[in-house]
Amino acid sequence: MKIALMDSGIGLLPAAAAVRRLRPDADLLLSNDPDGMPWGPRTPEDLTERAVAVARAAAEHRPQALIVACNTASVHALPAIRAALEPDIAVIGTVPAIKPAAAGGGKVAIWATPATTGSAYQRGLIRDFADGAEVTEVPCPGLADAVEHADPEAVDRAVAAAAELTPRDVRTVVLGCTHYELVEERILAALQDRRGAGLPPLVFHGSADAVAAQALRRVGAEPAPDAAPTGSLSVLLSGRPGRLPATALGYAEGRLLGAVAPAH
């Protein structure tokens, strides 16, 4: 079984690590776009063109499923990617976990890129799935780039700025950008510092575990975390064979994947 994941950069690491934990016997293919990153500032048309090219590069290696491990690409390019690859390859998009976050009750904050925050797409998700919960949209300028470059000082600055925009009594935080899951502990620490006494612990909702489980369902596979770790790892950099970026190894998810045997 081979599962591919795509993103402009290392935002795909959390979902790839989640697949690895669920099925250590699965072959993984990571398709990045260092030549075109970041995707966020691009026009929807330009982003779609880049994303489809990255998806097609992955498809040439015949995976059973492709996870679009990027919220921005899922917003703008998912229909085009599905039109290009399905039904031969199952395509799984990444959507902020607003519905399960709202189901937990209390105030909800959605941390996302400035381009996604306030967008018609995110507002539609809130309208359809927030179930009347009080939702605060929190823009996080610079955070994805800081995570991408593994710059801890820049990460802390961006996290601190976003924390200041987050209500102190928020109960649940939705991480609406796949990069943010790589620094979840830093986000948690910043928010906990601002919370008053007597409030319940914060609950975080990312997307990595959900999309990994959905990919297995789409290919008719069950989780088997105890399977032999025989799966391999391949990396494409704008369609060219390559290696994990050095910055990926600055995160636990990247180190987990870095220990996987390369495909031959």
Backbone bond lengths (Angstrom), bond angles and torsions (degrees), N, CA, C in turn:
res aa  C-N    CA-C-N  psi(-1)  N-CA   C-N-CA  omega(-1)  CA-C   N-CA-C  phi
1 M - - - 1.465 - - 1.522 108.75 -
2 K 1.326 114.88 131.80 1.468 120.23 178.52 1.520 109.12 -123.84
3 I 1.330 116.21 130.41 1.456 122.55 178.04 1.524 108.14 -123.35
4 A 1.324 115.99 127.32 1.459 121.96 178.68 1.521 109.88 -101.70
5 L 1.311 115.15 151.42 1.461 121.90 174.82 1.517 108.18 -133.76
6 M 1.328 116.59 146.71 1.458 119.93 -178.21 1.521 110.97 -135.37
7 D 1.327 114.80 148.43 1.456 124.06 175.08 1.521 105.65 -169.35
8 S 1.325 116.49 166.10 1.459 117.88 175.56 1.520 110.68 -68.87
9 G 1.338 116.67 -33.07 1.459 120.80 -176.94 1.508 112.24 -139.04
10 I 1.338 116.44 -134.88 1.461 120.31 -171.88 1.523 113.33 -93.32
11 G 1.328 117.35 11.72 1.448 119.52 176.01 1.515 113.36 -63.89
12 L 1.326 117.07 -14.67 1.462 120.22 178.81 1.532 112.94 -81.01
13 L 1.325 117.61 -7.71 1.467 119.87 -176.29 1.530 113.79 -59.27
14 P 1.345 120.02 -45.38 1.462 118.29 -178.68 1.522 113.07 -59.91
15 A 1.337 117.71 -43.90 1.457 120.09 179.94 1.524 111.28 -68.49
16 A 1.328 117.00 -38.80 1.467 119.92 178.63 1.525 110.55 -63.87
17 A 1.326 116.77 -41.72 1.468 120.23 178.13 1.521 110.31 -65.41
18 A 1.347 117.12 -36.51 1.461 120.12 178.25 1.520 111.14 -64.69
19 V 1.328 117.26 -41.17 1.469 119.88 175.98 1.520 109.92 -62.99
20 R 1.311 116.61 -42.68 1.459 120.49 -179.73 1.526 111.17 -60.18
21 R 1.332 116.44 -40.93 1.467 119.10 179.83 1.532 111.50 -68.50
22 L 1.327 116.78 -36.58 1.464 119.97 -179.27 1.517 112.49 -75.43
23 R 1.359 115.66 -37.33 1.462 119.93 -178.33 1.533 109.94 -139.41
24 P 1.333 116.74 81.25 1.469 119.24 -179.98 1.515 113.59 -64.58
25 D 1.332 117.21 -8.56 1.455 120.34 177.24 1.523 112.50 -94.00
26 A 1.340 118.54 -0.16 1.461 121.51 -179.47 1.523 110.69 -84.65
27 D 1.324 116.26 141.31 1.457 121.51 172.63 1.527 108.47 -80.43
28 L 1.327 116.72 134.70 1.457 122.10 -178.76 1.522 110.36 -113.20
29 L 1.321 115.41 140.17 1.459 122.32 175.93 1.522 107.58 -126.88
30 L 1.331 116.60 119.26 1.460 121.90 179.87 1.519 109.13 -105.09
31 S 1.326 116.49 119.34 1.464 121.49 -177.12 1.530 108.94 -112.58
32 N 1.333 115.96 106.30 1.464 123.11 -178.62 1.524 110.80 -104.57
33 D 1.322 115.72 172.48 1.468 120.63 178.11 1.520 110.71 -135.93
34 P 1.340 117.48 66.87 1.474 118.60 -179.84 1.525 113.15 -61.85
35 D 1.342 117.59 -26.54 1.460 119.77 179.77 1.527 111.91 -70.98
36 G 1.344 117.08 -22.99 1.452 119.86 -174.37 1.512 115.08 -116.67
37 M 1.324 117.12 -0.86 1.460 119.49 -177.12 1.536 111.14 -76.94
38 P 1.343 116.86 151.31 1.469 127.89 -1.87 1.517 111.30 -82.69
39 W 1.325 115.84 153.27 1.452 120.54 179.42 1.523 112.79 -81.82
40 G 1.329 117.00 -27.73 1.453 120.96 -173.11 1.523 115.51 -51.39
41 P 1.357 119.26 -47.07 1.466 119.36 -177.07 1.528 114.22 -75.19
42 R 1.318 118.73 -8.64 1.466 121.10 -177.18 1.532 111.47 -72.13
43 T 1.315 115.74 156.74 1.460 119.26 172.89 1.528 108.60 -67.29
44 P 1.321 118.20 156.14 1.469 119.73 178.01 1.526 113.16 -54.84
45 E 1.327 116.36 -37.48 1.456 119.33 -178.78 1.523 111.18 -68.73
46 D 1.320 115.96 -43.63 1.470 120.55 -179.98 1.520 110.53 -66.89
47 L 1.340 115.99 -43.50 1.459 119.93 178.37 1.526 110.76 -60.05
48 T 1.323 116.56 -43.46 1.467 120.42 -179.77 1.522 110.80 -61.26
49 E 1.309 116.90 -41.69 1.468 120.21 178.86 1.529 110.99 -61.82
50 R 1.339 116.69 -44.94 1.469 120.05 178.81 1.521 110.62 -64.10
51 A 1.320 116.56 -45.22 1.459 120.44 -175.89 1.518 111.67 -65.57
52 V 1.308 117.11 -40.48 1.468 119.57 178.59 1.527 110.17 -64.53
53 A 1.329 117.39 -38.67 1.466 119.99 177.90 1.527 111.21 -63.09
54 V 1.332 116.88 -41.47 1.461 121.03 178.65 1.528 110.26 -66.07
55 A 1.332 116.19 -38.89 1.463 120.40 178.08 1.526 111.31 -66.10
56 R 1.314 116.81 -42.38 1.468 119.92 179.81 1.528 111.20 -65.11
57 A 1.321 116.31 -36.72 1.469 119.65 177.23 1.522 110.09 -60.82
58 A 1.329 116.13 -41.94 1.469 119.76 177.25 1.517 110.99 -66.23
59 A 1.333 116.69 -39.91 1.465 120.84 -176.35 1.522 112.43 -62.64
60 E 1.331 116.75 -28.02 1.466 119.61 179.10 1.524 112.25 -61.99
61 H 1.327 117.28 -19.40 1.461 121.87 -179.87 1.527 112.30 -95.90
62 R 1.315 115.74 8.45 1.466 124.11 170.97 1.534 114.63 56.69
63 P 1.311 117.54 54.34 1.469 118.53 172.08 1.530 109.63 -75.90
64 Q 1.317 115.72 158.90 1.465 119.03 174.76 1.533 111.39 -80.21
65 A 1.334 116.46 -26.41 1.468 120.71 -179.26 1.519 109.61 -144.25
66 L 1.328 115.00 152.88 1.464 122.24 175.86 1.522 108.24 -128.63
67 I 1.329 116.48 120.77 1.458 121.97 175.34 1.527 108.69 -94.32
68 V 1.310 116.71 120.33 1.468 121.15 174.03 1.526 106.06 -83.78
69 A 1.326 115.47 89.62 1.470 121.99 -170.64 1.520 110.88 -87.75
70 C 1.318 115.10 52.91 1.470 121.83 -179.08 1.512 106.95 -153.36
71 N 1.317 116.69 122.37 1.460 119.62 -179.92 1.523 111.98 -64.02
72 T 1.341 116.70 -42.07 1.462 119.91 -177.92 1.517 111.23 -63.99
73 A 1.337 117.33 -43.61 1.455 120.28 178.20 1.522 111.10 -66.00
74 S 1.325 116.71 -35.49 1.462 119.69 178.06 1.524 110.62 -65.74
75 V 1.335 116.87 -36.42 1.463 120.61 179.05 1.519 110.73 -63.71
76 H 1.329 117.06 -47.91 1.459 120.88 -168.93 1.531 115.10 -100.09
77 A 1.325 117.47 -31.08 1.464 118.77 -167.83 1.526 114.70 -114.99
78 L 1.325 118.17 -5.54 1.464 119.56 -174.38 1.527 112.81 -58.13
79 P 1.338 120.02 -45.07 1.473 118.09 178.74 1.519 112.92 -59.87
80 A 1.332 117.64 -39.95 1.461 120.69 -179.48 1.526 111.21 -68.20
81 I 1.335 116.96 -38.69 1.465 120.61 178.64 1.527 110.04 -66.21
82 R 1.316 116.57 -43.13 1.463 119.29 178.34 1.518 111.18 -63.83
83 A 1.316 116.76 -40.51 1.461 119.62 178.93 1.523 111.60 -62.82
84 A 1.339 116.32 -32.87 1.461 120.52 -178.35 1.527 112.90 -78.67
85 L 1.331 118.06 -32.33 1.471 120.31 -169.24 1.521 115.25 -113.19
86 E 1.321 117.88 -33.94 1.459 118.72 -177.48 1.527 109.79 -80.22
87 P 1.348 118.56 150.20 1.472 127.33 8.24 1.533 114.94 -89.94
88 D 1.331 118.38 1.51 1.467 119.12 -176.27 1.528 111.49 -64.34
89 I 1.322 116.88 -36.09 1.459 122.03 -178.85 1.521 108.14 -126.90
90 A 1.326 117.49 128.03 1.466 121.12 177.20 1.517 109.24 -71.85
91 V 1.320 117.24 128.89 1.461 122.52 -178.32 1.529 108.69 -111.26
92 I 1.329 116.19 125.05 1.464 122.51 -177.40 1.516 108.32 -116.79
93 G 1.317 117.11 121.54 1.455 121.60 178.29 1.516 111.74 -88.57
94 T 1.326 116.21 172.69 1.468 122.89 -179.90 1.517 108.88 -117.83
95 V 1.322 115.65 118.40 1.458 122.22 -177.48 1.529 108.52 -121.53
96 P 1.341 118.38 136.34 1.477 119.15 177.01 1.528 111.38 -55.72
97 A 1.318 116.01 140.71 1.471 121.77 -172.98 1.525 111.22 -82.25
98 I 1.325 116.18 59.05 1.457 120.74 -175.99 1.526 111.19 -71.40
99 K 1.322 117.47 -40.91 1.465 120.30 -176.25 1.531 112.17 -61.69
100 P 1.343 119.30 -53.07 1.467 117.92 178.62 1.522 112.91 -65.84
101 A 1.330 117.17 -29.90 1.462 119.63 178.50 1.525 110.43 -65.75
102 A 1.321 116.61 -43.92 1.463 120.48 -179.59 1.518 111.16 -68.01
103 A 1.326 116.77 -32.26 1.472 120.30 -178.44 1.523 111.71 -63.72
104 G 1.332 117.08 -23.47 1.458 120.42 -179.15 1.519 113.95 -76.64
105 G 1.327 116.55 -11.30 1.450 120.16 179.34 1.523 112.63 83.56
106 G 1.322 116.51 164.69 1.459 121.71 179.39 1.512 112.37 81.84
107 K 1.325 115.28 -178.93 1.458 121.39 -179.17 1.532 110.72 -74.99
108 V 1.328 114.65 144.16 1.460 121.88 -177.44 1.524 109.57 -121.90
109 A 1.327 117.20 135.37 1.461 122.13 172.42 1.525 108.52 -116.58
110 I 1.322 116.21 137.05 1.460 121.46 176.48 1.519 108.25 -112.16
111 W 1.322 116.27 111.34 1.463 121.64 174.74 1.527 107.87 -87.74
112 A 1.326 116.05 125.15 1.468 120.04 -178.70 1.520 109.27 -151.41
113 T 1.315 115.71 172.25 1.452 120.22 177.17 1.527 109.29 -67.61
114 P 1.345 118.06 157.57 1.461 119.24 177.51 1.525 113.23 -57.19
115 A 1.343 116.80 -33.60 1.468 119.50 -179.26 1.523 111.82 -67.52
116 T 1.326 116.71 -32.61 1.464 120.50 -178.62 1.522 111.25 -85.49
117 T 1.330 116.69 -36.73 1.462 121.09 -178.80 1.530 110.05 -60.99
118 G 1.316 115.85 125.82 1.456 120.03 179.21 1.514 114.11 80.22
119 S 1.332 117.57 -0.35 1.463 120.58 179.93 1.522 110.75 -69.78
120 A 1.323 115.40 157.52 1.465 119.84 176.95 1.518 110.48 -59.43
121 Y 1.328 116.33 -35.10 1.463 120.79 179.87 1.528 110.89 -62.26
122 Q 1.333 116.96 -51.93 1.461 119.40 -177.76 1.523 111.06 -68.75
123 R 1.322 117.43 -39.32 1.460 119.81 177.85 1.534 110.04 -61.70
124 G 1.338 116.83 -35.31 1.456 119.75 177.43 1.517 112.15 -66.06
125 L 1.333 116.57 -39.88 1.465 119.90 176.93 1.528 110.82 -63.60
126 I 1.318 116.03 -41.13 1.465 119.54 179.17 1.531 109.62 -63.51
127 R 1.312 116.07 -44.70 1.474 120.32 -179.51 1.529 111.16 -61.50
128 D 1.334 116.27 -42.64 1.456 120.21 -172.96 1.529 113.91 -83.38
129 F 1.350 116.79 -29.09 1.462 118.36 -169.00 1.519 115.68 -124.40
130 A 1.328 118.53 -8.52 1.462 119.01 -176.54 1.519 112.84 -76.93
131 D 1.331 116.88 -13.82 1.472 121.19 172.87 1.523 111.91 55.53
132 G 1.345 115.14 40.49 1.459 119.25 176.08 1.511 115.58 80.14
133 A 1.334 118.05 0.59 1.463 120.40 179.58 1.532 110.21 -66.28
134 E 1.328 115.81 152.70 1.463 121.24 176.09 1.521 108.40 -80.59
135 V 1.335 116.02 112.24 1.459 121.86 -173.02 1.519 110.31 -114.60
136 T 1.323 116.19 131.73 1.461 122.61 173.66 1.521 108.81 -111.65
137 E 1.330 116.14 125.39 1.464 120.87 176.18 1.527 108.66 -90.15
138 V 1.320 115.85 124.71 1.466 121.44 -175.25 1.528 109.43 -116.16
139 P 1.329 118.49 110.43 1.465 120.06 175.39 1.523 110.59 -75.26
140 C 1.306 116.26 143.60 1.469 121.41 -176.25 1.530 110.01 -126.69
141 P 1.330 118.41 68.41 1.463 119.84 -177.96 1.523 111.73 -60.38
142 G 1.317 115.11 133.65 1.458 121.15 175.61 1.507 115.85 82.88
143 L 1.329 118.66 -10.93 1.463 118.93 -174.20 1.521 112.17 -70.54
144 A 1.316 117.96 -44.48 1.471 119.62 -179.49 1.527 110.71 -62.29
145 D 1.341 117.24 -41.98 1.462 119.92 179.05 1.525 111.00 -64.38
146 A 1.329 117.03 -40.18 1.464 120.12 179.51 1.516 111.08 -64.08
147 V 1.332 116.49 -40.59 1.470 120.15 176.64 1.522 110.27 -65.23
148 E 1.311 116.65 -43.43 1.466 121.26 -178.67 1.521 111.18 -57.83
149 H 1.321 116.60 -38.89 1.463 120.86 -177.35 1.526 112.65 -93.69
150 A 1.333 116.28 6.50 1.476 121.66 178.55 1.522 110.58 50.15
151 D 1.333 115.34 48.87 1.464 122.36 -179.64 1.535 107.67 -104.41
152 P 1.331 118.56 96.03 1.464 119.83 -172.89 1.518 113.83 -62.67
153 E 1.334 118.04 -35.17 1.459 119.50 179.59 1.526 110.83 -67.02
154 A 1.331 116.34 -42.39 1.463 119.74 177.98 1.524 110.84 -66.93
155 V 1.333 117.13 -37.07 1.463 120.71 175.72 1.521 110.07 -59.21
156 D 1.337 116.78 -48.40 1.463 120.53 -177.27 1.527 111.34 -63.59
157 R 1.327 117.85 -37.69 1.464 120.21 178.26 1.527 110.95 -65.00
158 A 1.338 116.09 -45.99 1.464 119.91 -179.00 1.520 111.21 -66.56
159 V 1.330 116.84 -39.59 1.458 120.80 179.14 1.528 110.11 -65.35
160 A 1.321 117.22 -42.80 1.465 120.79 -179.84 1.525 110.93 -62.27
161 A 1.329 117.00 -41.02 1.463 120.36 179.74 1.527 110.78 -64.86
162 A 1.331 116.86 -42.06 1.462 119.80 179.51 1.527 111.02 -69.84
163 A 1.315 116.64 -35.71 1.471 119.84 178.44 1.523 111.07 -61.56
164 E 1.335 117.20 -35.52 1.457 120.76 179.13 1.529 111.65 -64.99
165 L 1.323 117.23 -24.30 1.464 121.42 179.93 1.521 112.54 -90.91
166 T 1.317 116.81 -2.70 1.459 122.00 -176.42 1.525 110.41 -97.61
167 P 1.328 118.36 127.84 1.474 119.66 179.19 1.527 111.70 -54.31
168 R 1.304 116.42 139.43 1.459 120.74 -176.99 1.524 112.30 -63.49
169 D 1.336 116.31 -31.21 1.460 119.27 -176.44 1.524 113.12 -97.07
170 V 1.341 117.25 19.71 1.461 119.51 178.12 1.528 109.41 -62.56
171 R 1.306 116.02 142.71 1.472 120.92 -177.47 1.522 111.99 -98.66
172 T 1.331 115.26 -35.37 1.463 120.16 -173.13 1.522 109.56 -134.53
173 V 1.329 116.25 140.05 1.465 121.91 177.84 1.528 108.92 -120.77
174 V 1.316 115.14 124.87 1.460 121.70 175.37 1.522 107.80 -97.12
175 L 1.317 116.67 125.50 1.463 121.35 177.35 1.523 107.57 -90.83
176 G 1.334 115.01 100.80 1.457 121.09 -172.69 1.513 114.78 -91.78
177 C 1.316 117.76 20.93 1.470 123.63 173.54 1.507 106.57 -143.43
178 T 1.322 117.35 131.63 1.464 120.09 -174.30 1.523 112.43 -62.67
179 H 1.325 118.03 -28.56 1.462 120.05 178.03 1.528 112.05 -61.10
180 Y 1.336 116.31 -34.30 1.460 119.98 -172.12 1.524 112.38 -64.54
181 E 1.323 117.04 -27.37 1.460 119.47 -179.32 1.525 111.94 -64.51
182 L 1.326 117.10 -21.01 1.462 120.55 178.44 1.522 112.33 -72.52
183 V 1.331 116.70 -19.20 1.474 120.22 -179.59 1.529 110.25 -124.08
184 E 1.309 116.82 32.04 1.465 120.92 -178.04 1.524 111.67 -56.54
185 E 1.327 117.65 -39.71 1.467 119.64 -178.20 1.530 111.29 -65.11
186 R 1.319 117.49 -36.95 1.472 120.26 178.17 1.528 110.37 -67.29
187 I 1.336 116.02 -39.33 1.467 119.77 177.88 1.526 110.13 -64.52
188 L 1.317 116.01 -44.94 1.462 120.41 179.60 1.529 110.94 -59.45
189 A 1.315 116.46 -44.93 1.462 120.27 -178.90 1.527 111.12 -62.04
190 A 1.335 116.62 -42.29 1.466 119.77 -178.97 1.522 111.26 -65.61
191 L 1.325 117.06 -39.75 1.456 120.03 -179.02 1.532 111.53 -73.30
192 Q 1.315 116.97 -37.35 1.460 119.92 179.40 1.523 110.98 -63.90
193 D 1.326 116.31 -33.82 1.463 120.01 179.64 1.528 112.14 -63.08
194 R 1.331 116.71 -26.91 1.459 120.99 -176.17 1.527 113.08 -94.14
195 R 1.319 117.95 -10.30 1.463 121.28 -174.20 1.530 110.99 -83.47
196 G 1.311 114.58 147.22 1.449 120.04 177.58 1.513 111.99 -80.53
197 A 1.312 116.18 168.95 1.459 121.11 179.61 1.523 110.13 -70.60
198 G 1.325 114.78 152.09 1.457 120.47 174.96 1.506 115.45 86.42
199 L 1.335 118.51 -2.53 1.455 120.50 178.88 1.526 110.01 -86.37
200 P 1.335 118.20 147.32 1.465 120.13 178.92 1.519 110.89 -67.99
201 P 1.332 117.36 161.14 1.462 120.33 -179.99 1.532 111.49 -60.56
202 L 1.310 115.08 148.14 1.465 120.09 176.24 1.527 110.27 -68.55
203 V 1.321 114.79 146.14 1.465 121.56 174.51 1.522 107.76 -114.48
204 F 1.325 116.21 129.94 1.463 121.30 178.78 1.530 110.29 -105.89
205 H 1.323 115.33 142.12 1.462 120.88 175.27 1.527 108.35 -126.24
206 G 1.322 116.33 109.87 1.449 121.42 171.31 1.519 109.20 -101.25
207 S 1.319 115.66 -166.36 1.465 119.91 -177.61 1.521 113.31 -120.07
208 A 1.331 118.28 -13.36 1.463 121.26 -169.48 1.526 112.68 -59.30
209 D 1.314 117.29 -50.60 1.459 119.47 -177.16 1.520 111.52 -64.21
210 A 1.339 116.34 -38.93 1.463 120.05 -177.85 1.527 111.71 -66.99
211 V 1.336 117.31 -43.97 1.464 118.09 -177.89 1.531 110.85 -72.24
212 A 1.337 117.56 -32.09 1.469 119.62 176.23 1.527 110.23 -63.82
213 A 1.335 116.49 -44.78 1.464 119.97 178.76 1.524 111.07 -64.76
214 Q 1.343 116.91 -38.89 1.456 120.55 179.35 1.525 111.15 -65.46
215 A 1.328 117.45 -38.27 1.464 120.16 178.10 1.522 111.07 -61.27
216 L 1.328 116.64 -42.45 1.466 119.30 177.95 1.518 110.61 -63.75
217 R 1.333 117.26 -42.81 1.466 119.36 178.78 1.515 111.30 -60.43
218 R 1.337 116.95 -41.54 1.466 120.24 -176.89 1.523 112.69 -65.16
219 V 1.326 117.16 -26.57 1.474 119.25 178.89 1.527 111.57 -101.12
220 G 1.339 116.89 8.52 1.456 120.95 176.23 1.510 114.28 72.61
221 A 1.343 117.02 28.04 1.462 120.79 -179.12 1.529 109.72 -109.93
222 E 1.302 115.88 150.17 1.455 122.66 176.93 1.529 110.04 -100.55
223 P 1.323 117.69 151.03 1.465 118.49 172.06 1.526 110.90 -59.54
224 A 1.321 116.01 139.61 1.463 121.65 177.89 1.528 107.84 -145.44
225 P 1.330 116.59 68.99 1.463 119.35 -174.58 1.520 113.89 -62.96
226 D 1.332 117.67 -18.44 1.461 120.96 179.00 1.516 113.00 -92.77
227 A 1.325 118.00 5.04 1.459 120.56 178.88 1.526 110.18 -64.23
228 A 1.317 115.40 155.32 1.469 120.01 178.65 1.529 109.59 -60.57
229 P 1.336 117.82 137.26 1.461 121.35 -177.53 1.526 112.23 -77.35
230 T 1.316 115.24 66.00 1.465 120.87 -175.87 1.523 113.28 -97.27
231 G 1.344 117.29 -3.82 1.451 119.95 -177.90 1.516 112.46 -68.40
232 S 1.326 115.72 151.10 1.463 121.75 -179.09 1.523 110.10 -109.45
233 L 1.315 115.67 171.62 1.462 122.24 179.67 1.518 109.79 -129.95
234 S 1.347 115.54 129.83 1.459 122.11 173.02 1.520 108.52 -123.98
235 V 1.325 116.55 148.94 1.459 121.66 -179.33 1.519 109.04 -130.57
236 L 1.337 115.51 133.54 1.459 121.78 173.17 1.525 108.26 -115.83
237 L 1.320 116.65 132.43 1.459 123.04 178.55 1.522 107.70 -114.20
238 S 1.333 115.98 100.41 1.472 121.53 -173.72 1.522 110.36 51.43
239 G 1.325 115.51 42.76 1.453 122.34 176.37 1.509 115.51 90.43
240 R 1.338 117.66 -10.17 1.463 121.52 -178.42 1.529 109.90 -97.92
241 P 1.329 118.13 140.28 1.471 119.45 175.20 1.522 110.20 -60.06
242 G 1.323 116.47 138.35 1.457 119.99 -178.43 1.509 111.35 -157.70
243 R 1.327 114.83 -158.62 1.461 121.74 -179.73 1.513 109.69 -125.83
244 L 1.325 115.46 167.00 1.455 119.77 172.85 1.526 109.43 -57.02
245 P 1.314 118.32 135.71 1.471 119.44 175.25 1.525 110.51 -59.60
246 A 1.307 116.03 148.10 1.463 120.18 -179.31 1.524 111.34 -58.70
247 T 1.342 116.25 -33.71 1.463 119.10 -179.40 1.531 111.79 -63.90
248 A 1.339 117.06 -26.53 1.470 119.84 -179.82 1.522 111.12 -61.66
249 L 1.314 116.71 -31.57 1.457 120.81 -176.28 1.529 112.27 -75.02
250 G 1.331 116.22 -5.11 1.454 119.92 174.56 1.517 113.11 -79.21
251 Y 1.325 116.65 -3.45 1.462 121.77 -178.53 1.526 110.06 -122.54
252 A 1.336 115.49 149.56 1.470 119.83 -178.04 1.523 111.39 -58.12
253 E 1.342 116.29 -38.58 1.464 119.61 -179.53 1.531 110.63 -64.82
254 G 1.316 116.30 -39.91 1.456 119.89 178.72 1.512 111.99 -66.85
255 R 1.330 117.00 -38.51 1.459 119.36 178.33 1.521 111.72 -67.47
256 L 1.339 116.25 -35.72 1.465 119.62 175.84 1.516 110.46 -60.88
257 L 1.321 116.61 -44.97 1.461 120.31 -179.53 1.526 111.50 -72.63
258 G 1.334 115.67 -32.66 1.461 118.59 179.80 1.507 112.84 -64.41
259 A 1.332 116.40 -21.63 1.468 120.28 178.69 1.519 112.71 -84.24
260 V 1.343 117.11 -6.03 1.456 120.37 -179.36 1.522 109.27 -78.36
261 A 1.313 116.95 140.92 1.456 121.12 -179.22 1.520 110.78 -64.30
262 P 1.326 117.25 135.38 1.461 118.80 177.57 1.519 111.38 -69.02
263 A 1.339 114.88 150.28 1.465 119.53 177.33 1.526 109.43 -73.09
264 H 1.321 115.29 151.05 1.467 120.14 179.53 1.519 110.08 -112.59
